[in-house]
């Protein structure tokens, strides 16, 4: 089985968080509403062009804020809402992300 790259893992996490947020706040099913789809596309684009590449820290620990201010505020709202719920909805993803952020604190 192929191991996901760091960027692919981050994309998976942000997609799970935005999907959860959209479903609970916008009632979108089965897909995302246009605003959340725009945010997901933007997040994936930013992750794809991250200057740290595979050495990327978690967003919370990153020294470079690559999001435009309005998109940054939107993703913060998503993360604030979805973060705690991820432990119940996607426990393996959440624990892996928390562990990864803890391990990369100094980088």
ZADREN-996103 format. One record per atom (N, C-alpha, C, CB): residue number from 1; residue in three letters; atom name; x, z, y. Coordinates in Angstrom, 2 decimals. Glycine has a CB too. Layout:
! residues N
SITE   pos   code   site         u         w         v
SITE   NUM    ALA     CA         X         Z         Y
...
END
This chain:
! residues 107
SITE   pos   code   site         u         w         v
SITE     1    UNK      N      0.84      0.00     -1.19
SITE     1    UNK     CA      0.00      0.00      0.00
SITE     1    UNK      C      0.88      0.00      1.25
SITE     1    UNK     CB     -0.95      1.22      0.00
SITE     2    UNK      N      0.56     -0.85      2.19
SITE     2    UNK     CA      1.33     -0.98      3.42
SITE     2    UNK      C      1.03      0.20      4.35
SITE     2    UNK     CB      1.00     -2.31      4.12
SITE     3    UNK      N      2.07      0.76      4.90
SITE     3    UNK     CA      1.92      1.86      5.84
SITE     3    UNK      C      1.60      1.27      7.21
SITE     3    UNK     CB      3.20      2.74      5.89
SITE     4    UNK      N      0.62      1.88      7.89
SITE     4    UNK     CA      0.24      1.42      9.23
SITE     4    UNK      C      1.37      1.69     10.21
SITE     4    UNK     CB     -1.05      2.11      9.70
SITE     5    UNK      N      1.53      0.80     11.16
SITE     5    UNK     CA      2.49      1.04     12.22
SITE     5    UNK      C      1.94      2.12     13.15
SITE     5    UNK     CB      2.80     -0.26     13.01
SITE     6    UNK      N      2.78      2.67     13.94
SITE     6    UNK     CA      2.38      3.72     14.90
SITE     6    UNK      C      1.28      3.21     15.83
SITE     6    UNK     CB      3.61      4.19     15.73
SITE     7    UNK      N      1.45      2.00     16.32
SITE     7    UNK     CA      0.47      1.42     17.25
SITE     7    UNK      C     -0.86      1.18     16.52
SITE     7    UNK     CB      1.00      0.09     17.85
SITE     8    UNK      N     -0.82      0.68     15.30
SITE     8    UNK     CA     -2.04      0.47     14.52
SITE     8    UNK      C     -2.79      1.79     14.31
SITE     8    UNK     CB     -1.72     -0.18     13.17
SITE     9    UNK      N     -2.05      2.84     14.04
SITE     9    UNK     CA     -2.67      4.15     13.85
SITE     9    UNK      C     -3.34      4.62     15.14
SITE     9    UNK     CB     -1.62      5.18     13.40
SITE    10    UNK      N     -2.67      4.45     16.26
SITE    10    UNK     CA     -3.25      4.83     17.55
SITE    10    UNK      C     -4.51      4.01     17.85
SITE    10    UNK     CB     -2.22      4.65     18.68
SITE    11    UNK      N     -4.48      2.73     17.51
SITE    11    UNK     CA     -5.65      1.88     17.71
SITE    11    UNK      C     -6.81      2.36     16.85
SITE    11    UNK     CB     -5.32      0.42     17.39
SITE    12    UNK      N     -6.53      2.76     15.63
SITE    12    UNK     CA     -7.56      3.27     14.73
SITE    12    UNK      C     -8.18      4.55     15.30
SITE    12    UNK     CB     -6.97      3.55     13.32
SITE    13    UNK      N     -7.36      5.41     15.83
SITE    13    UNK     CA     -7.84      6.68     16.39
SITE    13    UNK      C     -8.70      6.44     17.62
SITE    13    UNK     CB     -6.66      7.60     16.75
SITE    14    UNK      N     -8.23      5.61     18.53
SITE    14    UNK     CA     -8.99      5.37     19.76
SITE    14    UNK      C    -10.31      4.65     19.44
SITE    14    UNK     CB     -8.16      4.54     20.76
SITE    15    UNK      N    -10.29      3.77     18.45
SITE    15    UNK     CA    -11.53      3.09     18.06
SITE    15    UNK      C    -12.53      4.09     17.48
SITE    15    UNK     CB    -11.24      1.98     17.04
SITE    16    UNK      N    -12.07      4.99     16.65
SITE    16    UNK     CA    -12.96      6.01     16.07
SITE    16    UNK      C    -13.54      6.90     17.18
SITE    16    UNK     CB    -12.20      6.88     15.04
SITE    17    UNK      N    -12.72      7.26     18.15
SITE    17    UNK     CA    -13.19      8.13     19.24
SITE    17    UNK      C    -14.21      7.41     20.12
SITE    17    UNK     CB    -12.01      8.60     20.09
SITE    18    UNK      N    -13.95      6.17     20.47
SITE    18    UNK     CA    -14.87      5.42     21.32
SITE    18    UNK      C    -16.17      5.14     20.58
SITE    18    UNK     CB    -14.23      4.09     21.80
SITE    19    UNK      N    -16.08      4.82     19.29
SITE    19    UNK     CA    -17.28      4.57     18.49
SITE    19    UNK      C    -18.15      5.82     18.43
SITE    19    UNK     CB    -16.91      4.11     17.08
SITE    20    UNK      N    -17.55      6.96     18.18
SITE    20    UNK     CA    -18.29      8.22     18.15
SITE    20    UNK      C    -18.94      8.51     19.49
SITE    20    UNK     CB    -17.37      9.37     17.75
SITE    21    UNK      N    -18.18      8.35     20.56
SITE    21    UNK     CA    -18.70      8.60     21.91
SITE    21    UNK      C    -19.90      7.70     22.21
SITE    21    UNK     CB    -17.60      8.37     22.95
SITE    22    UNK      N    -19.75      6.42     21.92
SITE    22    UNK     CA    -20.80      5.45     22.22
SITE    22    UNK      C    -22.06      5.75     21.41
SITE    22    UNK     CB    -20.31      4.03     21.94
SITE    23    UNK      N    -21.89      6.02     20.14
SITE    23    UNK     CA    -23.03      6.30     19.27
SITE    23    UNK      C    -23.81      7.52     19.76
SITE    23    UNK     CB    -22.57      6.52     17.83
SITE    24    UNK      N    -23.10      8.57     20.14
SITE    24    UNK     CA    -23.75      9.82     20.54
SITE    24    UNK      C    -24.28      9.79     21.98
SITE    24    UNK     CB    -22.79     10.97     20.39
SITE    25    UNK      N    -23.64      9.01     22.86
SITE    25    UNK     CA    -24.04      9.01     24.27
SITE    25    UNK      C    -24.85      7.79     24.70
SITE    25    UNK     CB    -22.83      9.11     25.11
SITE    26    UNK      N    -24.65      6.68     24.02
SITE    26    UNK     CA    -25.34      5.46     24.41
SITE    26    UNK      C    -26.31      4.97     23.35
SITE    26    UNK     CB    -24.34      4.38     24.72
SITE    27    UNK      N    -26.31      5.62     22.20
SITE    27    UNK     CA    -27.22      5.26     21.12
SITE    27    UNK      C    -26.98      3.88     20.56
SITE    27    UNK     CB    -28.61      5.35     21.60
SITE    28    UNK      N    -25.78      3.37     20.73
SITE    28    UNK     CA    -25.47      2.02     20.26
SITE    28    UNK      C    -25.26      2.02     18.75
SITE    28    UNK     CB    -24.23      1.47     20.98
SITE    29    UNK      N    -26.00      1.17     18.11
SITE    29    UNK     CA    -25.82      0.99     16.67
SITE    29    UNK      C    -26.17     -0.45     16.34
SITE    29    UNK     CB    -26.70      2.00     15.83
SITE    30    UNK      N    -25.47     -1.14     15.53
SITE    30    UNK     CA    -24.32     -0.70     14.78
SITE    30    UNK      C    -23.02     -0.84     15.55
SITE    30    UNK     CB    -24.23     -1.48     13.51
SITE    31    UNK      N    -23.00     -1.59     16.65
SITE    31    UNK     CA    -21.76     -1.81     17.39
SITE    31    UNK      C    -21.67     -0.97     18.64
SITE    31    UNK     CB    -21.62     -3.25     17.76
SITE    32    UNK      N    -20.76     -1.35     19.50
SITE    32    UNK     CA    -20.55     -0.65     20.76
SITE    32    UNK      C    -21.36     -1.30     21.88
SITE    32    UNK     CB    -19.06     -0.63     21.12
SITE    33    UNK      N    -21.72     -0.50     22.88
SITE    33    UNK     CA    -22.35     -1.05     24.08
SITE    33    UNK      C    -21.27     -1.84     24.84
SITE    33    UNK     CB    -22.98      0.09     24.97
SITE    34    UNK      N    -21.66     -2.68     25.79
SITE    34    UNK     CA    -20.68     -3.49     26.52
SITE    34    UNK      C    -19.60     -2.67     27.23
SITE    34    UNK     CB    -21.39     -4.35     27.53
SITE    35    UNK      N    -19.96     -1.53     27.81
SITE    35    UNK     CA    -18.98     -0.71     28.52
SITE    35    UNK      C    -17.95     -0.13     27.57
SITE    35    UNK     CB    -19.69      0.41     29.28
SITE    36    UNK      N    -18.42      0.35     26.42
SITE    36    UNK     CA    -17.49      0.94     25.45
SITE    36    UNK      C    -16.64     -0.15     24.79
SITE    36    UNK     CB    -18.26      1.73     24.38
SITE    37    UNK      N    -17.21     -1.32     24.57
SITE    37    UNK     CA    -16.43     -2.43     24.02
SITE    37    UNK      C    -15.33     -2.83     24.99
SITE    37    UNK     CB    -17.34     -3.64     23.70
SITE    38    UNK      N    -15.66     -2.84     26.28
SITE    38    UNK     CA    -14.66     -3.15     27.31
SITE    38    UNK      C    -13.53     -2.12     27.28
SITE    38    UNK     CB    -15.32     -3.19     28.72
SITE    39    UNK      N    -13.88     -0.85     27.17
SITE    39    UNK     CA    -12.87      0.21     27.12
SITE    39    UNK      C    -12.00      0.08     25.87
SITE    39    UNK     CB    -13.55      1.59     27.15
SITE    40    UNK      N    -12.61     -0.21     24.73
SITE    40    UNK     CA    -11.86     -0.38     23.49
SITE    40    UNK      C    -10.90     -1.56     23.58
SITE    40    UNK     CB    -12.81     -0.56     22.30
SITE    41    UNK      N    -11.37     -2.67     24.10
SITE    41    UNK     CA    -10.52     -3.85     24.27
SITE    41    UNK      C     -9.35     -3.53     25.19
SITE    41    UNK     CB    -11.33     -5.03     24.83
SITE    42    UNK      N     -9.62     -2.83     26.27
SITE    42    UNK     CA     -8.57     -2.44     27.22
SITE    42    UNK      C     -7.56     -1.50     26.55
SITE    42    UNK     CB     -9.20     -1.76     28.46
SITE    43    UNK      N     -8.06     -0.51     25.82
SITE    43    UNK     CA     -7.17      0.45     25.15
SITE    43    UNK      C     -6.28     -0.26     24.13
SITE    43    UNK     CB     -8.00      1.56     24.45
SITE    44    UNK      N     -6.85     -1.16     23.35
SITE    44    UNK     CA     -6.05     -1.89     22.37
SITE    44    UNK      C     -5.01     -2.76     23.06
SITE    44    UNK     CB     -6.95     -2.75     21.49
SITE    45    UNK      N     -5.36     -3.36     24.17
SITE    45    UNK     CA     -4.41     -4.18     24.93
SITE    45    UNK      C     -3.25     -3.32     25.44
SITE    45    UNK     CB     -5.12     -4.89     26.11
SITE    46    UNK      N     -3.57     -2.17     25.99
SITE    46    UNK     CA     -2.53     -1.28     26.52
SITE    46    UNK      C     -1.64     -0.76     25.38
SITE    46    UNK     CB     -3.17     -0.09     27.28
SITE    47    UNK      N     -2.23     -0.41     24.26
SITE    47    UNK     CA     -1.43      0.05     23.12
SITE    47    UNK      C     -0.53     -1.06     22.61
SITE    47    UNK     CB     -2.34      0.55     21.99
SITE    48    UNK      N     -1.05     -2.27     22.60
SITE    48    UNK     CA     -0.26     -3.41     22.13
SITE    48    UNK      C      0.94     -3.73     23.00
SITE    48    UNK     CB     -1.13     -4.61     22.04
SITE    49    UNK      N      0.88     -3.32     24.27
SITE    49    UNK     CA      1.99     -3.60     25.17
SITE    49    UNK      C      2.74     -2.33     25.57
SITE    49    UNK     CB      1.49     -4.31     26.41
SITE    50    UNK      N      2.59     -1.27     24.78
SITE    50    UNK     CA      3.27     -0.01     25.08
SITE    50    UNK      C      4.78     -0.20     25.05
SITE    50    UNK     CB      2.85      1.08     24.08
SITE    51    UNK      N      5.44      0.25     26.11
SITE    51    UNK     CA      6.89      0.06     26.20
SITE    51    UNK      C      7.68      0.92     25.20
SITE    51    UNK     CB      7.35      0.37     27.60
SITE    52    UNK      N      7.04      1.95     24.65
SITE    52    UNK     CA      7.71      2.82     23.69
SITE    52    UNK      C      7.63      2.28     22.26
SITE    52    UNK     CB      7.10      4.21     23.74
SITE    53    UNK      N      6.73      1.35     22.02
SITE    53    UNK     CA      6.60      0.74     20.69
SITE    53    UNK      C      6.34      1.78     19.62
SITE    53    UNK     CB      7.84     -0.04     20.36
SITE    54    UNK      N      7.08      1.68     18.53
SITE    54    UNK     CA      6.89      2.59     17.40
SITE    54    UNK      C      7.35      4.01     17.71
SITE    54    UNK     CB      7.63      2.07     16.19
SITE    55    UNK      N      8.08      4.22     18.79
SITE    55    UNK     CA      8.51      5.55     19.20
SITE    55    UNK      C      7.52      6.21     20.15
SITE    55    UNK     CB      9.87      5.49     19.84
SITE    56    UNK      N      6.34      5.63     20.27
SITE    56    UNK     CA      5.32      6.09     21.21
SITE    56    UNK      C      4.87      7.51     20.92
SITE    56    UNK     CB      4.13      5.15     21.19
SITE    57    UNK      N      4.83      8.35     21.94
SITE    57    UNK     CA      4.24      9.68     21.75
SITE    57    UNK      C      2.71      9.56     21.81
SITE    57    UNK     CB      4.75     10.69     22.85
SITE    58    UNK      N      2.00     10.62     21.48
SITE    58    UNK     CA      0.56     10.58     21.67
SITE    58    UNK      C      0.28     10.47     23.16
SITE    58    UNK     CB     -0.13     11.86     21.05
SITE    59    UNK      N     -0.87      9.94     23.51
SITE    59    UNK     CA     -1.19      9.71     24.92
SITE    59    UNK      C     -1.10     11.00     25.75
SITE    59    UNK     CB     -2.58      9.11     25.05
SITE    60    UNK      N     -1.53     12.10     25.17
SITE    60    UNK     CA     -1.49     13.38     25.89
SITE    60    UNK      C     -0.07     13.80     26.24
SITE    60    UNK     CB     -2.16     14.46     25.06
SITE    61    UNK      N      0.90     13.38     25.45
SITE    61    UNK     CA      2.30     13.76     25.67
SITE    61    UNK      C      3.11     12.67     26.37
SITE    61    UNK     CB      2.95     14.10     24.36
SITE    62    UNK      N      2.48     11.54     26.65
SITE    62    UNK     CA      3.21     10.40     27.22
SITE    62    UNK      C      3.58     10.65     28.68
SITE    62    UNK     CB      2.38      9.13     27.10
SITE    63    UNK      N      4.76     10.18     29.06
SITE    63    UNK     CA      5.25     10.34     30.44
SITE    63    UNK      C      4.82      9.18     31.32
SITE    63    UNK     CB      6.76     10.46     30.45
SITE    64    UNK      N      4.33      8.10     30.72
SITE    64    UNK     CA      3.90      6.92     31.47
SITE    64    UNK      C      2.39      6.79     31.34
SITE    64    UNK     CB      4.61      5.63     30.94
SITE    65    UNK      N      1.72      6.70     32.47
SITE    65    UNK     CA      0.27      6.53     32.46
SITE    65    UNK      C     -0.03      5.06     32.70
SITE    65    UNK     CB     -0.44      7.44     33.53
SITE    66    UNK      N     -0.30      4.35     31.62
SITE    66    UNK     CA     -0.42      2.90     31.69
SITE    66    UNK      C     -1.83      2.42     31.96
SITE    66    UNK     CB      0.07      2.30     30.41
SITE    67    UNK      N     -2.81      3.30     32.01
SITE    67    UNK     CA     -4.19      2.91     32.28
SITE    67    UNK      C     -4.44      2.87     33.78
SITE    67    UNK     CB     -5.17      3.86     31.60
SITE    68    UNK      N     -5.29      1.92     34.21
SITE    68    UNK     CA     -5.76      1.91     35.60
SITE    68    UNK      C     -6.57      3.20     35.80
SITE    68    UNK     CB     -6.64      0.62     35.92
SITE    69    UNK      N     -6.61      3.72     37.03
SITE    69    UNK     CA     -7.28      5.01     37.26
SITE    69    UNK      C     -8.72      5.09     36.73
SITE    69    UNK     CB     -7.29      5.31     38.72
SITE    70    UNK      N     -9.52      4.05     36.92
SITE    70    UNK     CA    -10.91      4.11     36.45
SITE    70    UNK      C    -10.98      4.11     34.92
SITE    70    UNK     CB    -11.70      2.93     37.01
SITE    71    UNK      N    -10.14      3.33     34.29
SITE    71    UNK     CA    -10.13      3.30     32.82
SITE    71    UNK      C     -9.55      4.60     32.27
SITE    71    UNK     CB     -9.31      2.09     32.31
SITE    72    UNK      N     -8.60      5.15     32.96
SITE    72    UNK     CA     -8.02      6.42     32.52
SITE    72    UNK      C     -9.08      7.52     32.55
SITE    72    UNK     CB     -6.81      6.80     33.41
SITE    73    UNK      N     -9.89      7.53     33.58
SITE    73    UNK     CA    -10.96      8.52     33.67
SITE    73    UNK      C    -11.98      8.32     32.54
SITE    73    UNK     CB    -11.67      8.43     35.05
SITE    74    UNK      N    -12.29      7.08     32.25
SITE    74    UNK     CA    -13.24      6.78     31.17
SITE    74    UNK      C    -12.69      7.23     29.81
SITE    74    UNK     CB    -13.56      5.28     31.15
SITE    75    UNK      N    -11.43      6.93     29.54
SITE    75    UNK     CA    -10.87      7.30     28.23
SITE    75    UNK      C    -10.71      8.83     28.13
SITE    75    UNK     CB     -9.50      6.61     28.01
SITE    76    UNK      N    -10.43      9.49     29.24
SITE    76    UNK     CA    -10.36     10.95     29.22
SITE    76    UNK      C    -11.72     11.54     28.86
SITE    76    UNK     CB     -9.89     11.50     30.59
SITE    77    UNK      N    -12.79     10.97     29.42
SITE    77    UNK     CA    -14.14     11.45     29.08
SITE    77    UNK      C    -14.44     11.25     27.60
SITE    77    UNK     CB    -15.20     10.73     29.93
SITE    78    UNK      N    -14.05     10.10     27.09
SITE    78    UNK     CA    -14.26      9.82     25.66
SITE    78    UNK      C    -13.48     10.83     24.82
SITE    78    UNK     CB    -13.82      8.38     25.32
SITE    79    UNK      N    -12.22     11.04     25.15
SITE    79    UNK     CA    -11.39     11.96     24.37
SITE    79    UNK      C    -11.87     13.40     24.47
SITE    79    UNK     CB     -9.94     11.87     24.84
SITE    80    UNK      N    -12.31     13.77     25.65
SITE    80    UNK     CA    -12.83     15.13     25.85
SITE    80    UNK      C    -14.07     15.36     24.97
SITE    80    UNK     CB    -13.16     15.38     27.35
SITE    81    UNK      N    -14.94     14.35     24.90
SITE    81    UNK     CA    -16.15     14.46     24.09
SITE    81    UNK      C    -15.84     14.35     22.59
SITE    81    UNK     CB    -17.15     13.37     24.50
SITE    82    UNK      N    -15.09     13.31     22.23
SITE    82    UNK     CA    -14.89     12.99     20.82
SITE    82    UNK      C    -13.84     13.85     20.12
SITE    82    UNK     CB    -14.51     11.57     20.68
SITE    83    UNK      N    -12.84     14.29     20.86
SITE    83    UNK     CA    -11.74     15.04     20.25
SITE    83    UNK      C    -12.19     16.17     19.35
SITE    83    UNK     CB    -10.88     15.59     21.31
SITE    84    UNK      N    -12.97     17.13     19.86
SITE    84    UNK     CA    -13.40     18.24     19.00
SITE    84    UNK      C    -14.30     17.79     17.85
SITE    84    UNK     CB    -14.14     19.26     19.83
SITE    85    UNK      N    -15.10     16.76     18.06
SITE    85    UNK     CA    -16.01     16.28     17.02
SITE    85    UNK      C    -15.29     15.51     15.91
SITE    85    UNK     CB    -17.07     15.40     17.64
SITE    86    UNK      N    -14.12     14.99     16.23
SITE    86    UNK     CA    -13.35     14.23     15.25
SITE    86    UNK      C    -13.00     15.11     14.03
SITE    86    UNK     CB    -12.06     13.67     15.89
SITE    87    UNK      N    -12.82     16.40     14.24
SITE    87    UNK     CA    -12.51     17.30     13.13
SITE    87    UNK      C    -13.62     17.32     12.08
SITE    87    UNK     CB    -12.27     18.72     13.64
SITE    88    UNK      N    -14.86     17.08     12.51
SITE    88    UNK     CA    -15.99     17.07     11.59
SITE    88    UNK      C    -16.32     15.68     11.06
SITE    88    UNK     CB    -17.21     17.65     12.27
SITE    89    UNK      N    -16.17     14.69     11.91
SITE    89    UNK     CA    -16.55     13.32     11.55
SITE    89    UNK      C    -15.43     12.60     10.80
SITE    89    UNK     CB    -16.93     12.54     12.80
SITE    90    UNK      N    -14.21     12.72     11.31
SITE    90    UNK     CA    -13.03     12.07     10.72
SITE    90    UNK      C    -11.91     13.10     10.58
SITE    90    UNK     CB    -12.57     10.85     11.58
SITE    91    UNK      N    -12.06     14.07      9.68
SITE    91    UNK     CA    -11.07     15.16      9.62
SITE    91    UNK      C     -9.64     14.72      9.33
SITE    91    UNK     CB    -11.49     16.14      8.59
SITE    92    UNK      N     -9.45     13.76      8.46
SITE    92    UNK     CA     -8.08     13.33      8.14
SITE    92    UNK      C     -7.40     12.67      9.32
SITE    92    UNK     CB     -8.09     12.38      6.95
SITE    93    UNK      N     -8.13     11.81     10.01
SITE    93    UNK     CA     -7.59     11.16     11.21
SITE    93    UNK      C     -7.25     12.22     12.26
SITE    93    UNK     CB     -8.58     10.12     11.78
SITE    94    UNK      N     -8.17     13.16     12.47
SITE    94    UNK     CA     -7.99     14.18     13.51
SITE    94    UNK      C     -6.77     15.07     13.21
SITE    94    UNK     CB     -9.25     15.04     13.63
SITE    95    UNK      N     -6.67     15.53     11.99
SITE    95    UNK     CA     -5.56     16.42     11.63
SITE    95    UNK      C     -4.24     15.66     11.72
SITE    95    UNK     CB     -5.77     17.00     10.21
SITE    96    UNK      N     -4.22     14.42     11.23
SITE    96    UNK     CA     -2.99     13.61     11.31
SITE    96    UNK      C     -2.58     13.42     12.77
SITE    96    UNK     CB     -3.20     12.24     10.62
SITE    97    UNK      N     -3.55     13.16     13.65
SITE    97    UNK     CA     -3.25     12.97     15.07
SITE    97    UNK      C     -2.75     14.26     15.72
SITE    97    UNK     CB     -4.50     12.46     15.81
SITE    98    UNK      N     -3.39     15.36     15.40
SITE    98    UNK     CA     -2.95     16.65     15.94
SITE    98    UNK      C     -1.54     16.99     15.47
SITE    98    UNK     CB     -3.93     17.77     15.53
SITE    99    UNK      N     -1.27     16.76     14.20
SITE    99    UNK     CA      0.05     17.03     13.65
SITE    99    UNK      C      1.09     16.13     14.29
SITE    99    UNK     CB      0.04     16.85     12.14
SITE   100    UNK      N      0.75     14.88     14.45
SITE   100    UNK     CA      1.67     13.91     15.04
SITE   100    UNK      C      2.00     14.30     16.49
SITE   100    UNK     CB      1.05     12.49     15.00
SITE   101    UNK      N      1.00     14.70     17.25
SITE   101    UNK     CA      1.22     15.13     18.63
SITE   101    UNK      C      2.08     16.36     18.71
SITE   101    UNK     CB     -0.10     15.39     19.32
SITE   102    UNK      N      1.92     17.25     17.77
SITE   102    UNK     CA      2.72     18.48     17.72
SITE   102    UNK      C      4.18     18.15     17.41
SITE   102    UNK     CB      2.15     19.46     16.67
SITE   103    UNK      N      4.38     17.24     16.48
SITE   103    UNK     CA      5.72     16.87     16.05
SITE   103    UNK      C      6.50     16.05     17.07
SITE   103    UNK     CB      5.65     16.13     14.78
SITE   104    UNK      N      5.81     15.41     18.00
SITE   104    UNK     CA      6.46     14.54     18.98
SITE   104    UNK      C      6.49     15.17     20.37
SITE   104    UNK     CB      5.74     13.20     19.03
SITE   105    UNK      N      6.33     16.45     20.47
SITE   105    UNK     CA      6.25     17.14     21.73
SITE   105    UNK      C      7.48     16.90     22.61
SITE   105    UNK     CB      6.08     18.60     21.49
SITE   106    UNK      N      8.66     16.87     22.04
SITE   106    UNK     CA      9.89     16.76     22.83
SITE   106    UNK      C     10.25     15.33     23.18
SITE   106    UNK     CB     11.03     17.39     22.07
SITE   107    UNK      N      9.61     14.37     22.56
SITE   107    UNK     CA     10.03     12.98     22.71
SITE   107    UNK      C      9.42     12.30     23.89
SITE   107    UNK     CB      9.71     12.21     21.50
END
